[in-house]
C-alpha cells in the first residue's frame, strides 16, 4: 500500500471534487429543447414516472425517483432485471418511463423497450451517448456525457453518476416549480419530518381536553384553585362561568405575585386574583404559530376556546417541545 502524507491525501480528495465540478459545467448548455420536451411529457403524465437503470445508474435512478415522489411527481423505481421477470406488470399505459444508462446500450433495459412500445409508454432516456440504441428509441434524450471520471483508473462511475444525479435534480425541481408545489405540499409527504410537523400539526393535535383541562368555577376560593393546579399539573387553571365560558386564568406566576401581596389564599376568591385578559387560541391554529405566540408573550400555556369563548382545551409549552417543534 502506497504511503501518502496528510497534505497529499487532502490533495487527492480535492482533485476528485475539482474533476466532478468540471464535468458538470457542460450540463448547463444541455438544458435545451430536449429537456423542455422531457418536462412537457412528464407534466402531462396521468400515471406515474417509472425510473429504471442498471448498476450504479440504478442506484442514482432510485434516488431520482424518490426525489420526484417527494416533490409532487408520483414516481417509483423498477430494477430492469426484476422487470424482465414479472415486475413489468407494475408499468401501465398512462405511465412514463425514464431509463438511465450511461453507455446507452444496457441489454437489460433494451430488452424492455418492446414492452414500452407495446404499451405506447413514452420513453425518456439519460445516456452519455446521444447516438446509442437507447437514445435513438426515446422520445426525449438527455445527454449526461462527461469528459473524465474522477476515478483515476477511469473505471468506477464517479463524475458520470454525479452528472446523472444533477440532471435528475434539474428535472425534479423544474417539475416542482411547474406544478406549483408548495412547502405545505412537501409537508404532507413528510409528516414525520421536522418541516411536516411545523406545517401540519395544529393545536387540536396536541392540546389537553376533557378532564385534563384545569378548570374551576367563578367564586371558588384561591385554595380550591391551587388544588386544581396541583391536580392537573399544567401550572395553571382556567376560571369559567356556568356556561363553561372563559373568565380568566390563574398561573404559578400569579400565585407568586399574590403571595407578595400577603393575600390569604384560604379565603380570597379566585375572581379577585385571576388574570382577566388571558391570551387564547383556536383549535385549528398551527402549533408552530402557537409556539411563537408563547415565546413572544413569555408564557408557557394558552387556553383554547371556541367561537362562544367556551374552553375546549389547554396547550402547554412542553406539549410543543415534545412534538419536536424546536
C-alpha positions as a Markdown table, in Angstrom:
| # | Residue | x | y | z |
|---|---|---|---|---|
| 1 | Unk | 0.0 | 0.0 | 0.0 |
| 2 | Unk | 1.4 | 3.4 | -1.0 |
| 3 | Unk | 2.0 | 5.8 | 1.8 |
| 4 | Unk | 0.7 | 9.4 | 1.4 |
| 5 | Unk | 1.2 | 12.4 | 3.6 |
| 6 | Unk | -1.7 | 14.3 | 5.1 |
| 7 | Unk | -1.3 | 17.0 | 2.5 |
| 8 | Unk | -1.3 | 14.5 | -0.3 |
| 9 | Unk | -4.4 | 12.8 | 0.9 |
| 10 | Unk | -6.2 | 16.2 | 1.0 |
| 11 | Unk | -5.0 | 16.9 | -2.5 |
| 12 | Unk | -6.4 | 13.6 | -3.8 |
| 13 | Unk | -9.8 | 14.4 | -2.4 |
| 14 | Unk | -9.7 | 17.9 | -3.8 |
| 15 | Unk | -8.8 | 16.6 | -7.2 |
| 16 | Unk | -11.9 | 14.4 | -7.2 |
| 17 | Unk | -14.2 | 17.3 | -6.4 |
| 18 | Unk | -12.5 | 19.6 | -8.9 |
| 19 | Unk | -12.9 | 16.9 | -11.6 |
| 20 | Unk | -16.5 | 16.4 | -10.9 |
| 21 | Unk | -17.3 | 20.1 | -10.8 |
| 22 | Unk | -15.6 | 20.5 | -14.2 |
| 23 | Unk | -17.6 | 17.6 | -15.6 |
| 24 | Unk | -20.9 | 19.3 | -14.5 |
| 25 | Unk | -20.3 | 22.5 | -16.3 |
| 26 | Unk | -21.3 | 21.3 | -19.8 |
| 27 | Unk | -24.7 | 20.2 | -18.4 |
| 28 | Unk | -25.9 | 23.8 | -18.3 |
| 29 | Unk | -25.9 | 24.1 | -22.1 |
| 30 | Unk | -27.8 | 20.8 | -22.3 |
| 31 | Unk | -30.9 | 22.3 | -20.7 |
| 32 | Unk | -32.3 | 22.8 | -24.2 |
| 33 | Unk | -35.2 | 21.7 | -26.3 |
| 34 | Unk | -34.7 | 18.0 | -25.3 |
| 35 | Unk | -35.0 | 19.0 | -21.6 |
| 36 | Unk | -38.1 | 21.0 | -22.4 |
| 37 | Unk | -39.6 | 18.1 | -24.3 |
| 38 | Unk | -38.9 | 15.8 | -21.4 |
| 39 | Unk | -40.5 | 18.2 | -18.9 |
| 40 | Unk | -43.7 | 18.5 | -21.0 |
| 41 | Unk | -44.0 | 14.8 | -21.3 |
| 42 | Unk | -43.6 | 14.3 | -17.5 |
| 43 | Unk | -46.0 | 17.1 | -16.7 |
| 44 | Unk | -48.7 | 15.6 | -19.0 |
| 45 | Unk | -48.2 | 12.1 | -17.4 |
| 46 | Unk | -51.5 | 10.9 | -16.0 |
| 47 | Unk | -49.9 | 7.9 | -14.3 |
| 48 | Unk | -46.5 | 7.7 | -12.6 |
| 49 | Unk | -42.9 | 8.2 | -13.6 |
| 50 | Unk | -41.2 | 4.9 | -13.8 |
| 51 | Unk | -37.4 | 5.2 | -13.4 |
| 52 | Unk | -35.1 | 2.3 | -14.3 |
| 53 | Unk | -31.4 | 1.7 | -14.5 |
| 54 | Unk | -28.8 | -1.0 | -14.0 |
| 55 | Unk | -25.9 | -1.0 | -11.6 |
| 56 | Unk | -24.7 | 2.4 | -10.4 |
| 57 | Unk | -27.2 | 4.1 | -12.7 |
| 58 | Unk | -29.9 | 2.1 | -10.9 |
| 59 | Unk | -28.8 | 3.5 | -7.5 |
| 60 | Unk | -28.9 | 7.0 | -8.9 |
| 61 | Unk | -32.3 | 6.3 | -10.6 |
| 62 | Unk | -33.7 | 5.1 | -7.2 |
| 63 | Unk | -32.7 | 8.5 | -5.7 |
| 64 | Unk | -34.2 | 10.5 | -8.6 |
| 65 | Unk | -37.5 | 8.6 | -8.3 |
| 66 | Unk | -37.5 | 9.3 | -4.5 |
| 67 | Unk | -36.9 | 13.0 | -5.1 |
| 68 | Unk | -39.6 | 13.2 | -7.7 |
| 69 | Unk | -42.1 | 11.3 | -5.5 |
| 70 | Unk | -41.5 | 13.6 | -2.5 |
| 71 | Unk | -41.8 | 16.8 | -4.6 |
| 72 | Unk | -45.2 | 16.3 | -6.3 |
| 73 | Unk | -44.3 | 14.0 | -9.2 |
| 74 | Unk | -45.5 | 10.4 | -8.4 |
| 75 | Unk | -42.6 | 8.1 | -9.3 |
| 76 | Unk | -41.1 | 4.8 | -8.4 |
| 77 | Unk | -38.0 | 2.8 | -9.4 |
| 78 | Unk | -38.1 | -0.6 | -11.2 |
| 79 | Unk | -35.0 | -2.7 | -11.5 |
| 80 | Unk | -34.7 | -3.7 | -15.1 |
| 81 | Unk | -33.6 | -7.2 | -14.2 |
| 82 | Unk | -36.6 | -7.8 | -12.0 |
| 83 | Unk | -38.8 | -6.1 | -14.6 |
| 84 | Unk | -37.9 | -8.9 | -17.0 |
| 85 | Unk | -39.1 | -11.4 | -14.5 |
| 86 | Unk | -42.6 | -10.1 | -13.7 |
| 87 | Unk | -42.2 | -6.5 | -12.4 |
| 88 | Unk | -43.2 | -5.1 | -15.9 |
| 89 | Unk | -46.7 | -5.6 | -14.7 |
| 90 | Unk | -46.1 | -2.5 | -12.5 |
| 91 | Unk | -45.9 | -0.3 | -15.6 |
| 92 | Unk | -49.3 | 0.9 | -17.0 |
| 93 | Unk | -50.1 | 2.6 | -20.3 |
| 94 | Unk | -50.6 | 6.0 | -18.7 |
| 95 | Unk | -47.1 | 6.0 | -17.2 |
| 96 | Unk | -43.8 | 7.5 | -18.5 |
| 97 | Unk | -40.5 | 5.6 | -18.3 |
| 98 | Unk | -37.2 | 7.4 | -17.5 |
| 99 | Unk | -34.4 | 5.0 | -18.4 |
| 100 | Unk | -30.8 | 5.6 | -17.3 |
| 101 | Unk | -27.8 | 4.0 | -18.9 |
| 102 | Unk | -24.5 | 5.8 | -19.4 |
| 103 | Unk | -23.5 | 3.6 | -22.3 |
| 104 | Unk | -27.0 | 3.7 | -23.7 |
| 105 | Unk | -26.6 | 0.1 | -24.6 |
| 106 | Unk | -27.7 | -1.7 | -21.4 |
| 107 | Unk | -29.1 | -5.0 | -22.6 |
| 108 | Unk | -31.3 | -5.3 | -19.5 |
| 109 | Unk | -33.1 | -2.1 | -20.5 |
| 110 | Unk | -33.1 | -2.7 | -24.2 |
| 111 | Unk | -34.9 | -6.0 | -23.6 |
| 112 | Unk | -37.7 | -4.0 | -22.1 |
| 113 | Unk | -38.2 | -1.4 | -24.8 |
| 114 | Unk | -40.6 | -3.5 | -27.0 |
| 115 | Unk | -42.9 | -3.7 | -24.0 |
| 116 | Unk | -42.8 | 0.0 | -23.6 |
| 117 | Unk | -43.6 | 0.4 | -27.3 |
| 118 | Unk | -46.5 | -2.1 | -26.9 |
| 119 | Unk | -48.0 | -0.1 | -24.1 |
| 120 | Unk | -47.3 | 3.2 | -26.0 |
| 121 | Unk | -45.5 | 4.4 | -22.9 |
| 122 | Unk | -43.3 | 7.5 | -23.7 |
| 123 | Unk | -39.6 | 6.7 | -23.1 |
| 124 | Unk | -37.3 | 9.4 | -21.8 |
| 125 | Unk | -33.6 | 8.5 | -21.6 |
| 126 | Unk | -30.5 | 9.7 | -19.9 |
| 127 | Unk | -27.3 | 8.5 | -21.5 |
| 128 | Unk | -23.7 | 9.5 | -22.2 |
| 129 | Unk | -24.1 | 8.6 | -25.8 |
| 130 | Unk | -26.7 | 10.5 | -27.9 |
| 131 | Unk | -26.1 | 8.0 | -30.8 |
| 132 | Unk | -26.7 | 4.9 | -28.6 |
| 133 | Unk | -29.5 | 2.5 | -29.3 |
| 134 | Unk | -31.4 | 3.5 | -26.2 |
| 135 | Unk | -31.1 | 7.2 | -27.0 |
| 136 | Unk | -32.5 | 6.6 | -30.6 |
| 137 | Unk | -35.5 | 4.8 | -29.2 |
| 138 | Unk | -36.5 | 7.6 | -26.9 |
| 139 | Unk | -38.9 | 10.5 | -27.4 |
| 140 | Unk | -36.6 | 12.7 | -25.4 |
| 141 | Unk | -33.0 | 12.2 | -24.7 |
| 142 | Unk | -30.9 | 14.0 | -22.0 |
| 143 | Unk | -27.2 | 14.0 | -22.6 |
| 144 | Unk | -25.2 | 13.3 | -19.4 |
| 145 | Unk | -21.8 | 12.6 | -21.0 |
| 146 | Unk | -18.7 | 13.7 | -19.2 |
| 147 | Unk | -15.1 | 14.0 | -20.3 |
| 148 | Unk | -13.4 | 12.4 | -17.3 |
| 149 | Unk | -14.4 | 10.2 | -14.5 |
| 150 | Unk | -13.0 | 11.2 | -11.1 |
| 151 | Unk | -11.7 | 7.6 | -10.6 |
| 152 | Unk | -8.0 | 7.7 | -11.6 |
| 153 | Unk | -8.5 | 4.4 | -13.4 |
| 154 | Unk | -11.3 | 5.8 | -15.4 |
| 155 | Unk | -13.4 | 2.8 | -14.5 |
| 156 | Unk | -15.6 | 3.5 | -11.4 |
| 157 | Unk | -18.6 | 5.6 | -12.2 |
| 158 | Unk | -18.0 | 8.9 | -10.4 |
| 159 | Unk | -18.3 | 12.0 | -12.4 |
| 160 | Unk | -20.9 | 10.3 | -14.6 |
| 161 | Unk | -23.2 | 9.3 | -11.8 |
| 162 | Unk | -22.9 | 12.8 | -10.3 |
| 163 | Unk | -23.9 | 14.2 | -13.7 |
| 164 | Unk | -26.8 | 11.8 | -13.8 |
| 165 | Unk | -28.0 | 12.8 | -10.3 |
| 166 | Unk | -27.7 | 16.5 | -11.2 |
| 167 | Unk | -29.7 | 16.1 | -14.4 |
| 168 | Unk | -32.3 | 14.2 | -12.3 |
| 169 | Unk | -32.5 | 17.0 | -9.8 |
| 170 | Unk | -32.9 | 19.5 | -12.6 |
| 171 | Unk | -36.0 | 17.5 | -13.8 |
| 172 | Unk | -37.4 | 17.1 | -10.3 |
| 173 | Unk | -37.1 | 20.7 | -9.3 |
| 174 | Unk | -38.3 | 22.1 | -12.6 |
| 175 | Unk | -41.4 | 19.8 | -12.3 |
| 176 | Unk | -41.8 | 21.0 | -8.7 |
| 177 | Unk | -42.0 | 24.7 | -9.7 |
| 178 | Unk | -44.1 | 24.0 | -12.8 |
| 179 | Unk | -46.7 | 22.2 | -10.7 |
| 180 | Unk | -46.8 | 25.0 | -8.1 |
| 181 | Unk | -45.7 | 22.6 | -5.4 |
| 182 | Unk | -45.6 | 24.3 | -2.0 |
| 183 | Unk | -44.0 | 23.9 | 1.4 |
| 184 | Unk | -47.3 | 22.6 | 2.7 |
| 185 | Unk | -47.5 | 20.1 | -0.1 |
| 186 | Unk | -44.0 | 18.9 | 0.8 |
| 187 | Unk | -45.0 | 18.6 | 4.5 |
| 188 | Unk | -47.9 | 16.3 | 3.6 |
| 189 | Unk | -45.5 | 13.9 | 2.1 |
| 190 | Unk | -43.1 | 14.2 | 5.0 |
| 191 | Unk | -45.4 | 14.0 | 8.1 |
| 192 | Unk | -42.6 | 12.5 | 10.2 |
| 193 | Unk | -40.1 | 15.2 | 9.4 |
| 194 | Unk | -39.5 | 18.4 | 11.2 |
| 195 | Unk | -41.0 | 20.5 | 8.4 |
| 196 | Unk | -44.0 | 18.3 | 8.3 |
| 197 | Unk | -44.6 | 18.8 | 12.0 |
| 198 | Unk | -44.2 | 22.5 | 11.7 |
| 199 | Unk | -46.6 | 22.9 | 8.8 |
| 200 | Unk | -49.2 | 20.3 | 9.6 |
| 201 | Unk | -49.6 | 20.0 | 13.4 |
| 202 | Unk | -52.5 | 22.0 | 14.7 |
| 203 | Unk | -53.3 | 23.0 | 18.3 |
| 204 | Unk | -56.1 | 20.4 | 18.3 |
| 205 | Unk | -53.5 | 17.6 | 17.7 |
| 206 | Unk | -51.6 | 18.5 | 21.0 |
| 207 | Unk | -54.0 | 20.2 | 23.4 |
| 208 | Unk | -55.3 | 18.7 | 26.7 |
| 209 | Unk | -59.0 | 18.2 | 26.6 |
| 210 | Unk | -61.9 | 16.9 | 28.7 |
| 211 | Unk | -60.9 | 16.0 | 32.3 |
| 212 | Unk | -57.3 | 17.0 | 31.6 |
| 213 | Unk | -58.3 | 20.7 | 31.4 |
| 214 | Unk | -57.6 | 22.6 | 34.6 |
| 215 | Unk | -60.9 | 24.3 | 35.4 |
| 216 | Unk | -62.6 | 25.9 | 38.4 |
| 217 | Unk | -65.9 | 27.9 | 38.6 |
| 218 | Unk | -66.1 | 31.6 | 39.3 |
| 219 | Unk | -66.4 | 32.3 | 43.0 |
| 220 | Unk | -64.3 | 29.4 | 44.4 |
| 221 | Unk | -61.5 | 30.2 | 46.8 |
| 222 | Unk | -57.9 | 30.6 | 45.8 |
| 223 | Unk | -57.1 | 27.5 | 47.8 |
| 224 | Unk | -59.5 | 25.4 | 45.7 |
| 225 | Unk | -57.9 | 26.8 | 42.5 |
| 226 | Unk | -54.5 | 25.7 | 43.8 |
| 227 | Unk | -55.7 | 22.2 | 44.4 |
| 228 | Unk | -56.9 | 22.1 | 40.7 |
| 229 | Unk | -53.5 | 23.4 | 39.5 |
| 230 | Unk | -51.7 | 20.8 | 41.6 |
| 231 | Unk | -54.0 | 18.0 | 40.3 |
| 232 | Unk | -53.8 | 18.8 | 36.6 |
| 233 | Unk | -50.0 | 19.7 | 36.6 |
| 234 | Unk | -50.1 | 22.3 | 33.9 |
| 235 | Unk | -49.0 | 25.2 | 36.1 |
| 236 | Unk | -52.3 | 27.0 | 35.7 |
| 237 | Unk | -56.1 | 26.7 | 35.8 |
| 238 | Unk | -58.9 | 28.3 | 33.9 |
| 239 | Unk | -61.8 | 30.1 | 35.6 |
| 240 | Unk | -65.2 | 29.6 | 33.9 |
| 241 | Unk | -68.8 | 30.7 | 34.3 |
| 242 | Unk | -71.8 | 28.4 | 34.5 |
| 243 | Unk | -71.8 | 28.1 | 30.6 |
| 244 | Unk | -68.2 | 27.0 | 30.5 |
| 245 | Unk | -67.1 | 30.3 | 29.1 |
| 246 | Unk | -63.6 | 31.6 | 30.0 |
| 247 | Unk | -63.5 | 34.4 | 32.6 |
| 248 | Unk | -59.8 | 34.3 | 33.4 |
| 249 | Unk | -56.8 | 32.2 | 34.3 |
| 250 | Unk | -54.6 | 31.7 | 37.3 |
| 251 | Unk | -51.0 | 30.6 | 36.9 |
| 252 | Unk | -47.9 | 29.8 | 39.0 |
| 253 | Unk | -46.7 | 33.3 | 38.3 |
| 254 | Unk | -49.9 | 34.8 | 39.5 |
| 255 | Unk | -49.5 | 32.8 | 42.7 |
| 256 | Unk | -46.1 | 34.3 | 43.3 |
| 257 | Unk | -47.4 | 37.8 | 42.8 |
| 258 | Unk | -50.3 | 37.1 | 45.1 |
| 259 | Unk | -48.1 | 35.8 | 47.9 |
| 260 | Unk | -46.1 | 39.1 | 47.7 |
| 261 | Unk | -49.3 | 41.0 | 48.4 |
| 262 | Unk | -49.9 | 39.0 | 51.6 |
| 263 | Unk | -53.3 | 37.8 | 50.4 |
| 264 | Unk | -54.9 | 35.0 | 52.4 |
| 265 | Unk | -55.0 | 32.1 | 49.9 |
| 266 | Unk | -57.7 | 30.3 | 52.0 |
| 267 | Unk | -60.3 | 33.0 | 51.9 |
| 268 | Unk | -59.5 | 35.1 | 48.8 |
| 269 | Unk | -62.0 | 34.5 | 45.9 |
| 270 | Unk | -60.2 | 33.4 | 42.7 |
| 271 | Unk | -62.0 | 36.1 | 40.8 |
| 272 | Unk | -60.0 | 38.8 | 42.8 |
| 273 | Unk | -56.6 | 37.5 | 41.8 |
| 274 | Unk | -57.1 | 35.8 | 38.4 |
| 275 | Unk | -55.8 | 37.2 | 35.2 |
| 276 | Unk | -58.9 | 38.6 | 33.4 |
| 277 | Unk | -57.5 | 39.1 | 29.9 |
| 278 | Unk | -55.8 | 35.8 | 29.1 |
| 279 | Unk | -54.4 | 35.1 | 25.7 |
| 280 | Unk | -56.4 | 32.4 | 23.8 |
| 281 | Unk | -56.0 | 30.4 | 20.6 |
| 282 | Unk | -58.4 | 28.4 | 18.4 |
| 283 | Unk | -58.0 | 24.7 | 18.0 |
| 284 | Unk | -57.2 | 25.0 | 14.2 |
| 285 | Unk | -54.3 | 27.3 | 14.8 |
| 286 | Unk | -50.9 | 25.8 | 13.6 |
| 287 | Unk | -49.0 | 24.5 | 16.6 |
| 288 | Unk | -45.8 | 26.3 | 15.4 |
| 289 | Unk | -47.7 | 29.6 | 15.5 |
| 290 | Unk | -48.9 | 28.8 | 19.0 |
| 291 | Unk | -45.3 | 28.3 | 20.0 |
| 292 | Unk | -44.2 | 31.6 | 18.5 |
| 293 | Unk | -47.1 | 33.3 | 20.5 |
| 294 | Unk | -45.9 | 31.8 | 23.7 |
| 295 | Unk | -42.3 | 32.9 | 23.0 |
| 296 | Unk | -43.3 | 36.4 | 22.2 |
| 297 | Unk | -45.6 | 36.7 | 25.2 |
| 298 | Unk | -43.2 | 34.9 | 27.5 |
| 299 | Unk | -45.8 | 32.4 | 28.8 |
| 300 | Unk | -45.9 | 28.7 | 29.0 |
| 301 | Unk | -49.6 | 27.8 | 28.3 |
| 302 | Unk | -52.5 | 29.0 | 26.3 |
| 303 | Unk | -56.2 | 28.4 | 26.7 |
| 304 | Unk | -58.0 | 27.0 | 23.6 |
| 305 | Unk | -61.5 | 28.4 | 23.1 |
| 306 | Unk | -64.3 | 28.1 | 20.5 |
| 307 | Unk | -66.4 | 30.8 | 18.9 |
| 308 | Unk | -68.6 | 31.1 | 22.0 |
| 309 | Unk | -65.5 | 31.6 | 24.2 |
| 310 | Unk | -66.1 | 28.3 | 25.8 |
| 311 | Unk | -63.0 | 26.4 | 27.0 |
| 312 | Unk | -62.2 | 23.4 | 24.8 |
| 313 | Unk | -58.6 | 22.8 | 25.7 |
| 314 | Unk | -55.3 | 23.9 | 27.1 |
| 315 | Unk | -51.9 | 23.7 | 25.4 |
| 316 | Unk | -48.6 | 23.8 | 27.3 |
| 317 | Unk | -45.1 | 24.7 | 26.0 |
| 318 | Unk | -44.0 | 21.1 | 27.0 |
| 319 | Unk | -46.5 | 19.7 | 24.5 |
| 320 | Unk | -45.0 | 21.7 | 21.7 |
| 321 | Unk | -41.5 | 20.8 | 22.7 |
| 322 | Unk | -42.3 | 17.1 | 22.9 |
| 323 | Unk | -43.8 | 17.3 | 19.4 |
| 324 | Unk | -40.4 | 18.3 | 18.1 |
| 325 | Unk | -41.3 | 21.9 | 17.0 |
| 326 | Unk | -38.0 | 23.3 | 18.2 |
